[in-house]
C-alpha cells in the first residue's frame, strides 16, 4: 500500500511539475500502477484477514478445555498400552 501511495504521489508530482505534454502519458501510467497496487494490496489483505479469522476460530475450538483434556487422556492411554 505504501508503494502504491508513493507511486500515486510521484505521478501527480511529475504531472504538476512538468505540466501536460508528451511525458504525461508516463505520469498517468505511474499513477495507474499506484492505484492498481493499492487495489491489489487491499484485496490480498481482505483474503488473508478472512483466512486468519477462520484459523483463529479453529484454534479456539482445538484449544478448548474439553478438547485438550480428551487429547491428554488419549495420550496417557496410548502411553500406558505402548509400554507393555
Buried (B, 14 or more C-beta within 10 A) or exposed (E): EEEBBEBBEBBBEBBEEEEEEEEBEEBEEBBEBBBEBBEEBEEEEEEEEEEEEEEEEEEEEEEEEEEEEEEEEEEEEEEEEEEE
